[in-house]
């Protein structure tokens, strides 16, 4: 806290005296050092109301915290015999914007120097009748954050030098309060991140996606890089687990895996490899552009050796998906493609015109994927994806569950499969 030796009290009646000018500068310097070490907003307000008031022979001083949303001011610190008892503010006022001189300063952001309050219609009597008053706003980003108000029983007590000193002090205080605001915001982000991790361990990845960008921007560059590398390792591990699960399904299907079965597995691995390739194209490590990915995926699917010629058009309304969503999403499309081809071959078709549409649904974070063809023959009517024991159908059902979705199939001027699913992008 600031010291309060009588020999160091500045005399504004003789401000041009070299000793008083030196004290003027000393007060600003000492105040800057004290609030730079402040750990809280309350500490800064107490310095403004108490220590500084003593330095310049004020008998009364209060600080109001401004709530711009509610347009209210509330006393949060005070100095003066009639203001404070046992460190508690007596009758702390709560004012509206425009109420009293403090309310006017909060509203217009201007310093007020009132030589004679008895001539002011805006004077608001508190505990003791005042003669003069000075009100100085503390502004952050041109918005009033707090108001300092000092009353004196004598008229014409406050000088222009009081105003200049208090405006400098208010400017310094605003800078330190802004720093505390930034620190508070960072702490809030940290608390939110920890809360989400504790509450939803299964949603850890989504929490990192939505909150880590805010948090990691405030870290050093090398810390951010380290986090991204760890995240990539985590994703690769998950993808290997998916590959292992697919292989296990094929191994359990028969006594000896055929070349075709291994080709199917290879194709699915390539689908996931395309995802990682698109990650490196992206500016964000964990967000992939859907249009770019679908273009690569569909190009690959058309290139796989089949007896049927395929043409695929796509229409995409969604810009990005996270890796958590894109892995099951890409695998779902590839499984449906091979399922479609297999059933088309059984119907004797030699060419298919596909259309893929990805659009936003009415519900928040919900999407609709529609895959259809222009065939004149119903090829899906004999197969129920939900009940079929074929590997394609088992995987399509499992991927639908992973996307928290539901599917419908049928024929309407062409065969179609529609997937509705949820995802945090």
Secondary structure as GFF3:
##gff-version 3
##sequence-region A 1 425
A	DSSP	three_ten_helix	6	8	.	.	.	ID=ss1
A	DSSP	three_ten_helix	12	14	.	.	.	ID=ss2
A	DSSP	alpha_helix	18	36	.	.	.	ID=ss3
A	DSSP	alpha_helix	41	46	.	.	.	ID=ss4
A	DSSP	pi_helix	47	51	.	.	.	ID=ss5
A	DSSP	alpha_helix	52	55	.	.	.	ID=ss6
A	DSSP	beta_strand	61	67	.	.	.	ID=ss7
A	DSSP	beta_strand	72	79	.	.	.	ID=ss8
A	DSSP	beta_strand	84	85	.	.	.	ID=ss9
A	DSSP	beta_strand	88	89	.	.	.	ID=ss10
A	DSSP	beta_strand	94	96	.	.	.	ID=ss11
A	DSSP	alpha_helix	100	108	.	.	.	ID=ss12
A	DSSP	beta_strand	112	114	.	.	.	ID=ss13
A	DSSP	three_ten_helix	117	119	.	.	.	ID=ss14
A	DSSP	beta_strand	132	140	.	.	.	ID=ss15
A	DSSP	beta_strand	143	152	.	.	.	ID=ss16
A	DSSP	alpha_helix	160	199	.	.	.	ID=ss17
A	DSSP	three_ten_helix	201	203	.	.	.	ID=ss18
A	DSSP	alpha_helix	204	216	.	.	.	ID=ss19
A	DSSP	alpha_helix	221	253	.	.	.	ID=ss20
A	DSSP	alpha_helix	259	281	.	.	.	ID=ss21
A	DSSP	beta_strand	287	289	.	.	.	ID=ss22
A	DSSP	alpha_helix	290	303	.	.	.	ID=ss23
A	DSSP	beta_strand	309	316	.	.	.	ID=ss24
A	DSSP	beta_strand	320	322	.	.	.	ID=ss25
A	DSSP	alpha_helix	323	346	.	.	.	ID=ss26
A	DSSP	beta_strand	351	360	.	.	.	ID=ss27
A	DSSP	beta_strand	366	373	.	.	.	ID=ss28
A	DSSP	alpha_helix	391	402	.	.	.	ID=ss29
A	DSSP	beta_strand	406	411	.	.	.	ID=ss30
A	DSSP	beta_strand	415	422	.	.	.	ID=ss31
###
